[in-house]
């Protein structure tokens, strides 16, 4: 891929912070699509696990 960008075969589209714009767009869609496919109970379990990890004392 780097060679194709260097030779001009494809265009390197990045955001201001250097991230790939296509990957950023897919990442934004991913969370909503994942949440839509889950039950409320499963979303709650995941949220509780995330909160516990954030507040875990090291």
N, C-alpha and C positions, 0 to 999 in steps of 0.2 A: 504494500500500500504506500509506503514512504517513497518508493521509486516512482510510482504512478503520480504522486503529488509533485515530486521533483521534476518529472518530465512534462507535467501539465496535462496528463491524461484525465485526471480527476482533480476537482477543486477541494482544497482543505477549508472547510467551513468550521470556524471555531467561535466561541463566545469571547467576551472581553477578558474573562478570567482563564482562557486557554482550554476550555473544555470543548469537546466535540458537540456541535449544536444538535445533531441528530440523536445522539445519546441522551442529551439533556431532555429533548422532547419526549423520547420514549420513557425516560424515567418519570416524567410528570404524569404520563398516562398510566403507568404501571400500578401505582398505589391505589388509584380510584378503581381500576378494573379488578384488582385483587380484592379490595374491600367489597365491591359489588357482588362478588361470587361467594362471599362468606356469610355465615349466619351471624346474628348479633352476639350470640354466645361465644363463637370462635373469635370475633373481633375483640370482645371483652377480655378473653383469656390472653390474647396476644398483647393487648394494652397493659394488662396487669403485669405480665412478664417483663415488658419493656420498662415500666415504672420501677419495678423491683431492681432491675439491672442498673437503672440510673441512680437510685438512692442507696445502692449497696455500698457499704463502707469498705474501703480498702485497708 
